[in-house]
Amino acid sequence: MTGMFGSGFHMSAQRNSCECVDSKEEALQRKHDLLLDFFSRHDPEQATEEQVSGLMEKWKGKLGKLYMELAIKYGKAFVTFDGIKDEL
């Protein structure tokens, strides 16, 4: 999404919301938990350990792109667009 909205926006948001962790394992666990929570809220049938672990493996090294795909698919549930088509 940074490519669409600009790096300044991204850096500002990171400074305001980043929570640093001590290890790659902890970072991956947090990303896993984030996806599990996301699906629990927006697509409960997909909120399984198997599904989330599979997505983490499939999108390894490209989780930002996965997040973008999820925003496109489920965005209407949590983003309000004003004067913009529902599709990104």
C-alpha positions in Angstrom: 0.0 0.0 0.0 3.0 2.3 0.5 3.4 2.4 -3.3 -0.1 3.8 -3.6 0.0 6.3 -0.7 3.6 7.3 -0.4 6.5 6.5 1.9 6.0 9.6 4.1 2.6 8.3 5.1 4.1 4.9 5.9 7.0 6.3 7.9 4.7 8.5 10.0 2.3 5.6 10.7 5.2 3.3 11.6 6.6 5.8 14.2 3.1 6.2 15.8 2.2 2.5 15.9 5.3 0.3 15.7 5.9 -2.2 18.6 9.4 -3.5 18.3 10.1 -7.1 19.3 13.3 -8.9 20.2 13.4 -11.7 17.7 12.2 -12.8 14.2 10.3 -15.6 15.8 8.3 -13.2 18.0 7.7 -11.0 15.0 6.4 -13.9 13.0 4.2 -15.0 15.8 2.7 -11.5 16.0 2.0 -11.5 12.3 0.4 -15.0 12.7 -1.8 -13.7 15.5 -2.7 -10.6 13.6 -3.9 -12.7 10.6 -5.8 -15.1 12.9 -7.6 -12.1 14.6 -8.3 -10.5 11.2 -10.0 -13.6 9.9 -11.9 -14.1 13.2 -13.4 -10.7 12.6 -13.9 -10.7 8.8 -14.1 -14.3 7.6 -14.5 -16.7 10.6 -14.4 -19.8 8.4 -10.9 -18.9 7.5 -9.8 -18.3 11.1 -7.9 -21.6 11.6 -4.4 -22.4 12.5 -4.0 -24.4 9.3 -5.3 -21.6 7.0 -3.2 -18.9 8.7 0.0 -21.0 8.7 -0.6 -21.9 5.1 -0.9 -18.2 4.2 2.2 -17.3 6.2 4.2 -19.9 4.2 2.7 -19.1 0.8 3.3 -15.3 1.3 6.7 -15.7 3.1 8.7 -12.6 2.3 5.7 -10.8 0.8 3.3 -10.4 3.7 2.8 -6.7 2.8 1.3 -7.9 -0.5 -0.9 -10.3 1.4 -2.2 -7.5 3.6 -2.9 -5.5 0.5 -4.9 -8.4 -1.0 -6.9 -8.7 2.2 -7.6 -5.0 2.2 -8.9 -5.2 -1.3 -11.0 -8.2 -0.6 -12.4 -7.2 2.9 -11.8 -3.4 2.9 -15.4 -2.4 2.7 -15.9 -4.0 6.1 -13.4 -1.7 7.8 -12.6 1.2 5.5 -15.0 4.0 4.5 -14.4 5.4 1.1 -15.7 8.8 0.4 -16.0 9.7 -3.3 -14.0 6.7 -4.4 -15.1 3.5 -6.0 -15.4 0.6 -3.6 -12.6 -1.2 -5.4 -9.0 0.1 -4.8 
